[in-house]
Amino acid sequence: MSDVRESVLPRQVRAARLLLFALAFLGMVVVLARSGGLTSYGLGDMMAPWLFVWVCALLALTYGGGARGGVRITTIVLLLFMLLPTVSRLSGADAPLEFLDAGLRIALGAPALVLLFLNESRDWFERER
């Protein structure tokens, strides 16, 4: 573990946090735009991956404070649970909004996942308090 003692978030963690906030906001917009003609089953099927995103955004609120490595690992696991089914959903998208829905999750979720895997991010979450 490197010597990380400053209290300023590294660029990688700030960028991951910003991506998660943007993804959560865009998720609300997409859910509201697509929810008009869906049944309750269809709405639940569409919202399930976005729930993972919204929990990750809530976890990102703690990155600057006393968050430890468990918060980082939980965010990574939730992003994986969101991204893996999204890839198959992208290939089977029939409507443009379905393609946009899946494309946004991949375009913003994958870079956030990669940023949380970097050594600087790991060192930030495992620093001494």
Secondary structure, 3 states (H helix, E strand, C coil): CCCCCCCCCCHHHHHHHHHHHHHHHHHHHHHHHHCCCCCHHHHHHHHHHHHHHHHHHHHHCCCCCCCCHHHHHHHHHHHHHHHHHHHHHHHCCCCHHHHHHHHHHHHHHHHHHHHHHCHHHHHHHCCCC
